């Protein structure tokens, strides 16, 4: 598959004076109740089939990845078809989704314990910091630290934070799915979402909408402009 040059996503100002793409955006997370269907759904829109990324053995999930330019990627997350049955629900309730959708996003961070403490002092509960890891198909282990994505704020419009440490960023070894040109949110109470994001020093355009949604504007490898929600 073709690889796009590692040019960063567009960072121009949005309508509210915030970047068109948050400067510390790490990846977009598209949830699906069926991994194969989710991959086909994305391929139909971007014109590229996302390759297998790996399995999260402790979560019962697996993913497929596509680079969106620079150190940004799209993660298609679904139930691992090879995982044993679980009593616990899957992250973000993906097993209940009727169709794929963007369920949340991840922001890059460092010293996550301090970040969580600072957020707590500002009234934003991010939950505990946990380690994570998965094996790539070539056997390479990727490891990271992450804030608790079980703490879902404003229906997933507020991100969790991830620190890759010394692990090479996954986007650098991931086929190109296009280039992220814009990223914003919609919510019936946009002021509340903006307030929480500002408490975390995050810049994300939030518009009023009938229901919570994340909206990603992507230029596909074929040059088409599409929108993922």
C-alpha positions in Angstrom: 0.0 0.0 0.0 1.2 3.6 -0.7 2.6 5.6 2.1 2.0 9.3 2.2 4.9 11.7 3.1 5.0 12.4 6.8 3.7 15.9 6.5 1.8 17.0 9.6 -2.0 17.6 9.4 -3.2 21.1 8.7 -3.0 23.3 11.8 -4.8 26.4 10.6 -7.2 28.3 12.9 -10.8 26.9 13.2 -13.9 29.0 13.5 -13.4 29.5 17.2 -9.8 30.4 17.0 -8.6 26.9 17.8 -6.5 24.7 15.4 -8.4 22.9 12.7 -6.7 19.8 14.1 -5.6 19.7 17.8 -1.9 20.0 18.0 -1.5 17.0 20.4 -4.0 14.7 18.6 -2.6 11.2 18.7 -5.2 9.1 17.1 -8.9 8.8 16.3 -10.8 5.7 17.6 -13.5 4.3 15.4 -15.6 1.7 17.2 -17.4 -1.2 15.5 -19.4 -4.1 16.7 -17.8 -6.3 14.1 -14.2 -5.8 13.1 -14.5 -7.1 9.6 -17.5 -4.9 8.9 -15.7 -1.9 10.4 -12.7 -2.4 8.1 -15.0 -2.7 5.1 -16.9 0.5 6.2 -13.7 2.5 6.3 -12.4 1.1 3.0 -15.6 2.1 1.3 -15.1 5.7 2.4 -11.3 6.1 2.2 -10.6 3.7 -0.7 -8.0 1.8 1.4 -8.3 -1.4 3.4 -6.7 -1.0 6.9 -4.2 -3.8 7.7 -4.4 -5.7 11.0 -2.7 -3.9 13.9 -2.9 -6.4 16.8 -4.8 -7.8 19.7 -5.4 -6.4 23.2 -5.5 -9.7 25.1 -6.7 -8.1 28.4 -9.5 -6.2 26.7 -11.0 -8.7 24.3 -10.5 -6.3 21.4 -8.3 -6.1 18.2 -7.6 -3.3 15.8 -6.7 -2.3 12.3 -4.8 1.0 11.6 -4.4 3.6 8.9 -2.1 6.6 9.0 -3.7 10.0 8.6 -0.4 12.0 8.1 2.4 12.8 10.5 2.1 11.1 13.9 -1.7 10.7 13.6 -3.6 7.6 12.8 -7.1 6.0 12.6 -7.7 3.0 14.9 -10.6 0.7 14.0 -11.4 -1.1 17.2 -13.7 -4.0 17.5 -14.3 -7.3 19.4 -11.5 -9.7 18.8 -13.1 -12.7 17.0 -10.5 -15.0 18.5 -10.9 -13.8 22.1 -12.6 -16.1 24.6 -16.0 -15.0 25.9 -16.0 -12.2 28.5 -18.3 -11.1 31.2 -17.0 -7.5 31.2 -18.2 -5.0 28.6 -15.8 -4.0 25.8 -14.4 -0.4 25.8 -16.8 2.3 24.8 -19.6 -0.2 24.5 -18.5 -1.1 21.0 -20.2 -4.5 21.0 -23.6 -2.6 21.1 -22.9 -0.3 18.1 -25.3 -0.8 15.2 -22.8 0.8 12.8 -19.2 2.0 13.0 -18.6 5.5 14.4 -15.9 7.7 15.9 -16.3 7.0 19.7 -13.4 9.1 21.1 -9.9 10.3 20.4 -6.5 10.1 22.1 -4.3 13.0 23.0 -0.5 12.8 23.4 0.8 13.4 26.9 3.8 13.0 29.1 4.1 12.4 32.8 0.5 11.2 32.9 0.4 10.9 36.7 1.1 14.6 37.0 -1.4 15.3 34.2 -4.1 13.4 36.0 -3.4 15.2 39.2 -3.6 18.6 37.5 -6.8 17.7 35.8 -8.3 16.5 39.1 -7.4 19.8 40.8 -9.4 21.5 38.0 -12.4 19.2 38.5 -11.8 16.8 35.6 -11.6 13.1 36.6 -9.4 11.3 34.1 -9.1 8.1 36.2 -5.9 6.2 37.0 -2.9 5.7 34.7 -2.5 2.2 33.4 0.2 0.4 31.2 -0.8 -1.1 27.9 0.8 -3.2 25.2 0.1 -5.3 22.1 2.0 -7.4 19.6 2.2 -6.3 16.0 1.8 -9.0 13.4 5.6 -9.0 12.9 6.0 -9.8 16.6 7.2 -6.4 17.7 5.7 -5.3 21.1 4.3 -1.9 21.4 3.9 -0.5 24.9 2.4 2.7 26.3 0.8 4.4 29.3 -2.7 5.6 29.1 -5.3 7.3 31.3 -8.4 5.3 32.0 -10.6 5.2 28.9 -13.3 3.7 31.1 -13.7 7.3 32.2 -15.8 8.6 29.3 -16.4 12.4 29.5 -19.0 14.2 27.4 -19.9 11.1 25.4 -16.3 10.5 24.3 -15.7 14.1 23.0 -13.1 14.6 25.7 -10.1 12.4 24.9 -8.0 10.0 27.0 -4.3 10.6 27.1 -1.5 8.3 25.9 2.3 8.3 26.3 4.2 6.0 24.0 7.5 6.5 25.9 10.3 5.0 23.9 8.0 2.9 21.6 8.1 4.2 17.9 4.8 5.8 17.1 2.5 3.4 15.3 1.6 5.9 12.6 5.1 5.8 11.2 4.8 2.1 10.2 1.2 2.3 9.1 -0.2 2.5 5.5 -1.7 5.7 4.5 -5.4 6.1 4.7 -5.4 9.8 3.7 -4.6 13.1 5.4 -6.6 14.5 8.3 -7.5 18.0 7.3 -9.9 18.9 10.1 -11.3 17.5 13.4 -14.2 18.9 15.4 -17.0 17.9 17.7 -20.7 18.5 18.0 -22.8 18.5 21.2 -26.2 19.8 22.4 -24.3 21.7 25.2 -21.1 22.8 23.5 -20.1 25.3 26.2 -19.8 22.5 28.8 -17.6 20.4 26.5 -15.4 23.5 25.7 -15.0 24.2 29.4 -13.8 20.7 30.1 -11.4 20.7 27.2 -10.0 24.1 28.2 -9.4 22.7 31.7 -7.2 20.1 30.0 -5.4 22.7 27.9 -6.9 21.1 24.7 -8.0 23.0 21.7 -10.9 21.4 19.8 -13.6 23.2 17.8 -17.0 22.3 19.4 -20.2 23.2 17.6 -23.8 22.9 18.7 -25.5 19.7 17.3 -28.5 17.5 18.0 -26.4 14.7 19.5 -22.7 14.2 20.5 -20.5 13.5 17.6 -16.9 13.7 16.5 -16.3 14.8 12.9 -13.1 14.1 11.0 -12.5 15.7 7.6 -10.1 13.5 5.6 -8.5 13.9 2.1 -8.2 10.3 0.8 -5.2 9.0 -1.1 -7.3 9.4 -4.2 -7.8 13.1 -3.6 -11.5 12.9 -2.5 -12.6 14.8 0.6 -14.7 12.7 3.0 -16.1 13.1 6.4 -16.1 10.4 9.1 -18.3 10.6 12.1 
